[in-house]
Amino acid sequence: MTEPLLSLRSHLDAVAGFGELRTVRGAHWDLELGGIAELSYRLPGSPAVLFDEIAGYPAGMRVLTGSTASPRRFGRTLRLGDDLDDVGVVDALRGKPSRWAAAARQFPVLPVDDAPLLANEVPGEKVDLLSFPVPRWHAHDGGRFIGTGCFVVTSDPDTGVHNGGCYRMEVADDGRGVTLAVVPGKHGDQNIRRWFEKEGRAPVTVSFGHDPLLLVLGGTEVPHGISELEYAGAVLGERVPVVTGPDTGLPIPAGSELAIEGWLRPDHLREEGPFGEWTGYYSGRRRPNLAIDITRLYHRDDPILLGAPPGKPPHDYSYMRTVMKSAMIQDELAASGVPGVVKAWAHESGGGRLFIAVSLRQRYAGHARQVAYLTAQCPAAAYMNRYVVVVDDDVDPADLDQVIWAMSTRSDPVQDIEVMKRTWGSKLDPLSVEGEPPFNSRAIIDACRPYERLDTFPRVAESDPEFLRELAAKWRDALA
Ligand SMILES: Cc1cc2nc3c(=O)[nH]c(=O)nc-3n(C[C@H](O)[C@H](O)[C@H](O)COP(=O)(O)O)c2cc1C
């Protein structure tokens, strides 16, 4: 059988082909996979790591980390090109998210009868998720998390539109079950709540290994009402083949390595967490959480789990989140009709959410604040943003030194910092207080030159770039 669309193995072949794949044999699922992955994010080029012969498990059962953590791998995943660098990938992505979203409905999923995934089928009562090498990623995690790079499908009970999301999932009941930690307000959560209200239970399917395109789309705020599977079709220019789960009627990507289907019920809870999170901190305490009653499991021979463990940045998916978020925020600002926005950047050190800088060409009084407020609340940025800094177009918002220079020299704290209160926060926030609703607050910092002084603001003390280029050529030997 040829590899189905969105097969993880095809992705691995491509990554090995351009020399960004390392294989590690014999590491332990308990902390070693997580630690080696953490080391790999800091290596030059940040390679993907494929773990094989994991202690206590048969050779062939593998775990992949770092699937999208370089421009080439990210560019390949988004089908932008296989040889892009940092700048090239950002340029290639610009404008695409909104085009993909608009085209998604032309790519309904394609149900198929056969897939490598169907090679092994395990009935619910025989499921043991710990028969696969599920890692304990960080020393203070509450357990073993099989779901990090996973793709969870729910549906809208009224329209039937599918939603694909990525949420952390901890193995429960000694391998027989698994929790699903969806933050309130996410599209997946809205679907699950509405199923509970209508039917008292909610169907769900989960793939644990697939082309990382599904990790990127499941893990990014694709607009409400758009199926991530159809959106993936728009990225690929082809309908995504799926197997229909017989128990739930929900799709499972045919390219999946390992998948489950089952049901959530409001009273089916298991202890979950804490977990080392993308903020760089462990989240909260161990507490009851929704758990899936698994009715069926499917897996390929020698399945590969797609891991994406977060942590203090840089982490497994901080690069992809920064690039995706930056493009989506920029697209949403353009769609809002506000003029003059040059570039948005959702910094990796803020987990791609907490600290966003946007540059603009100021056109009218109030323009800079308008861009700042819109950014802080646009759907792509609304969840867990903390700081938005707006800068003039002579400042590169992706360069933190330049952003801090602009903040330090063009913003007057008394009048250029504004605070929004009771905005969309999360229990993941290290500042959130146990037992209190997870609001946060956010500051916008207007680090643009004051509009009324645009013509008279002191000149920047740097030479003309063209003059510098000429000097560099003329004095090449002296400057070498
Ligand atoms: C690896 C990874 C793990 C994530 N874990 C969670 C999680 O545990 N809970 C959550 O609500 N969001 C989590 N997210 C973020 C969501 O996937 C993201 O907000 C997504 O847009 C949610 O989709 P939805 O709004 O369609 O439900 C994670 C993202 C990634 C990439």
The ligand as a Gaussian input file, in Angstrom:
#p B3LYP/6-31G(d) Opt

LIG

0 1
 C        1.536000      20.609000      21.421000
 C        0.359000      21.453000      21.816000
 C       -0.304000      21.207000      22.993000
 C       -1.430000      21.960000      23.352000
 N       -2.093000      21.668000      24.513000
 C       -3.273000      22.288000      24.773000
 C       -4.065000      21.872000      25.886000
 O       -3.697000      20.992000      26.662000
 N       -5.260000      22.482000      26.064000
 C       -5.708000      23.486000      25.220000
 O       -6.824000      23.973000      25.402000
 N       -4.949000      23.913000      24.188000
 C       -3.754000      23.325000      23.935000
 N       -3.003000      23.710000      22.868000
 C       -3.443000      24.874000      22.082000
 C       -4.584000      24.516000      21.197000
 O       -4.256000      23.407000      20.399000
 C       -4.952000      25.678000      20.295000
 O       -5.419000      26.743000      21.092000
 C       -5.972000      25.327000      19.259000
 O       -6.255000      26.438000      18.466000
 C       -7.253000      24.834000      19.891000
 O       -8.131000      24.474000      18.883000
 P       -9.683000      24.752000      18.982000
 O       -9.890000      26.215000      19.326000
 O      -10.147000      24.386000      17.618000
 O      -10.247000      23.883000      20.057000
 C       -1.878000      22.993000      22.506000
 C       -1.199000      23.243000      21.314000
 C       -0.090000      22.491000      20.964000
 C        0.618000      22.777000      19.656000

